[in-house]
Amino acid sequence: MRPRKAETDKLVDKCGVLYWKWQELLDKNEDDVESERQGNKRMGRPPVPLKTLRQRAEVAYNEKLAELREHEKHLGREEIPEAEIIEKGERLREKGPGRPGISETGRKFRHLRRKLKHMEDAMAAIDDTASPVYDGLGRPAMSSRERVQYYQRDIDAIKKDIENELSKMSSADRTKILLDNARIDRSDLNKKLKKEPENTMAIQALVDKLDSEISALEHQLEEEGQASKPFVQAPLITQVVRSQREYSPAVSELIRKLESQLIVTTPPAELTLESLEKYKAEVALANEINSAIVSQIDALKSF
């Protein structure tokens, strides 16, 4: 078990991190802050002014530094030089303690899931007979159908950004991102399964589909390792258990013909969201057909 970190070390780390957060804000301008915002920038709460963010960061650093000095005084030890604190903070900024932060692509996937949930809620609220009432204050409310169209435009834009990011990645990095998000989707569905028992069959079908997808991506990631390789084929039902038993020529010929009908899908040369979805659909269909063929072969062998 890893030993607990001393309270002094925790305060030093926190001071160093807060210092560099403050410095990053000093280096930014209003255009940088605006460009980091996601979604429709005309909606929602207006951003906090950069001047206020800088003041907050400076106050947070000074308060944490004062807490460190008070702790050092309580322990009766010499003060750690501020330059040493800043240097350690810079190392933490490069490496970071604990789990690595979410990537930009992962953040976009999270944003996409949020938008999909909003659109799902908007679609559930569609009522052709209802129309929003305008009371003369602020912007007129959108109808439920207009809201769905609005979210759909946002979703299309986010998907396009994700595809652009994925196209710049190596095959291994791309697979890891898709695997991480498939696991998140499965976790969300399992939570939904507990909250919506009336939709158990539909949700469970999606969970099973994601299980197969995750297994395929895990297998691919193992094959790729750290190298960049083409998308490898997902597991298919194409294996027939060989038997030592001898069959009549007629039965052997039937088995041979059935085995020749087993489908082996071809993975996409270039991995995108669309090509991956298409490939997964092809694998699912091939597995369904191959399973039926294997069952027929097993039935023939049982006679």
N, C-alpha and C positions, 0 to 999 in steps of 0.2 A: 504493500500500500504506500502511495506517495505521502511523505510527511507533510503535515500542515504548514502552510506558509506563515511566517511571523507577521504580526500586525504591522510592524514597521515596514517590512517589505511590501505589504499590500498598499500602504499609504504612499510609499515611494512610487510604485507602479502607477497608481491612480493619478498622482501629481504629474508624472511624466506624460501620461496619455492626455490629461486635460490641457497641459501646456501646448502640445502639438495640435490639439483640436482648435485651440485659440489661434495659433499661428496660421493654420489652414484657412480660418475665416478671415484673418488679416490679409491673406494673399488673394482672396476671392473678390469679385466685383458683382454688381447686381445681375449682370448678364449670366454669370456662372450659376447663380442661385436659381434664376428663371429657367435655364436650360436643364437643370436637374429635376425639375418638377415633371410628373408623369400625368398622362391623361389630358383632358380638356382643361386648359389653363384659365378659362373664364368661369369655371364653376368652382363651388366649394369655398372654403375659408381663404381669404387672401394671405399670402406668405408673410412671415415675420420679417420686418426690415433687417437688412444686413447689419446696420449699426447696432440694433438691439441684440442680435445674435452675438456680435463681437463683445458687447458689454457683459452679456450673460456668461460667455465663455471665460472672460477675464476674471469675473467675480468667482466663478466655480473653481478656477485654478488657485486663486489667492486664498479662498476659504479652505481648500484641501491642504494647501501648503501650511497654512496656520495650524490646521489640525495636526499635521505631521510634526511641526515644531513643538506643539504642546505635548505630544506623545513622547518626543525625544527628551523634553525637559522632565517629564514625569519619570522616565526611565533613568535619568541622570547620565545620558550619553551625549557625545558631541554631535553637533548638527551635521547632517550630510550635506555637502556642498550642492548648491542649486544646479551648477553645471553638470554634476554627476547625475542628478535626478533627470535633467533634460536629455542627457545622453542615453540613459536607460529607457526613457520614454520614446526616443527615436528608434531604438532597437525593437521595442514592443510594437511600434507603429509598422515597422517593416515585416515583422514575423507575426506578432499578435499572440496574446495568451489565449489558452483554451481553444475551442472549436473555431475554425476559420469562418469569417463572415460570409454571408450569402453573395454569390456572384451577381453581376449585372444581368446576365441571362436568367439566373434563378429568380431575381427580383421581378423581371418581366413576366416570367411564368406565374409568379404569385399574383401579380397585377391582373393577368389574364384570368386566373381562377376567380378573383374577386368580381371582375366584370361579368363573367359567365353566371355567377350567382345572382348578380343584380338583374341580368337579363332573364334568368329563370323566374325570379320573383315578379318581374314586369310582365312576363308572358302569362303567369298564373293569375295576374290581376286584370287581364284584358276583359273588357266588358263593352260590347258594341253599343249598348243602350246608354252608357254613361258618358258624360262629357265634362271636362273640368270647368269649374265655375270661377270666373275672373272677378276678383273683388276690387280691382283697380290699384292694388298695391304690388309693386315689384313686377317681375317678368311673369307673363301668363304661363300657367302650368301646362305641361305637355300632356296629351292624351296617353292612354296606356299603349296604344299602337305606335305613337310617335316616340315614346320612351324605348320601346323595343328596338325600333330602327336606329335610335341614337346609340344604344349600347352595341348594336351590331356593327355600326361604323367604327366604334372604338375597338371592338374585338378584332375586326379585320386589320386595323392599323397595328395593333399589338402583335398579331400573328405574323404580319409582314416583318416587323422589327425582329422577332424571334428567329424567323427563317434567315434573315440577313446575318444575325449573330452566329447561328449554327453553321452557316456556310463558311465562316471564317475559321472554324475550329478544326482541330485534328479529329480523326474518327474516334479515338479513345475518349477525348474530352466531350465530344458530342454524345457518345453513348452514355457516359456518366451523368450528364445533365438530364438526358431522357429517362435514365433509370431512377435518378433521385426524384424526379417529378412524377413518374409512374407510381413510386412508393407513396408519395404524398397524396396522390389521387386515391390510391387504395385505402389509405388511412382515413381520408375524408368520407369515403363510401362506407367503411365499416362503422364510423360514427353515425352516419345517416341511417344505416341499417337498424341501429338501436332506437333511433328517434322516430322512424317511420315503419312500424311493423306491418302496416297495411300494404306496403310496396316491397315486401321481402323478396319476392321472386325476381322482380325486375332489377333490383339493386344487387342481389346475389349474382345474377347473370353478368353484370358489369364487373363485379369483384373477381369472378372466375376468369373473365376475359383479361383483366389486368394481371392476375396471377400468371397466366400463360405469357403475357407480354414481358413481365418482370423476369421470369425464368429465361426467356430468350435473350433479353438484354444482359442479364448476369453472365450467361454463357458467352455472349459476344465479348463482354468486357474482359473475361478471363482469357479469351483467345487473343485479344489485341494487346493486353498488358499496357505498356507505356508507348508502344509503337502505333503508328497510324496505318491502319489496314482497311480495305474495303469492308463494307457491311457483310458480316457472315450470316449464313442461313440460320433461321430459328429452328428449334427442334420440330421435326415432322414425324408423323406415324408412318414410317416406311419400312420398319424392320419386321421381318417374319421369323418366328422362332423355327430353326431347322430341327428336324426330327431324324433319328436314326432308322425309323421304320420305313419299309419299302411299300410303295403304293402301286396299284395297277397302272398300266400305261395311260388309260383314259383319265384317271384321277390325277396323275402326274401332269398330264397335258393341261387339264383345267386349272390346276394350281399355278402352273407356269404362266398361263394366259392372265390369270388374276393378278399375279405378281407384276406382270408387265404393265398393268393398268395403274399401279401405284403412282401418285403424283408427287413430283419433287419441284418445289417452287424455286424461282431464280431471284435472289436478293437484288435490290436496286443498286445500281452503280454509284448513284449519288444520293446521299441521305438527306431528305427534307421532311418536314412535317407531313406533307401530302403523300410523298412516296412511302414513308413509313406506315401511314395509315392504310394505304393501298396494299402494301406488302403484308401487313397483319391480317387484313381481310382475306387475302389469297391464302395465307397459311391456315387460317381458321376453316376456310372452305375445303382446302386440301386435307386437313386433318379429319374433317367430317366424312369425306369420301373415302379416304384411306382406312379409317376405322371400320367402315362398313365392309370394305374389301377384305381386310384382315379377319373380320368375323366370319366371312364366307369361307376363307381359306381354313380357319380353325375348324369350322363345321365339317368341311370335306375331310380333314385329317382325323376327325373323331370317329368316322365310320369304320 
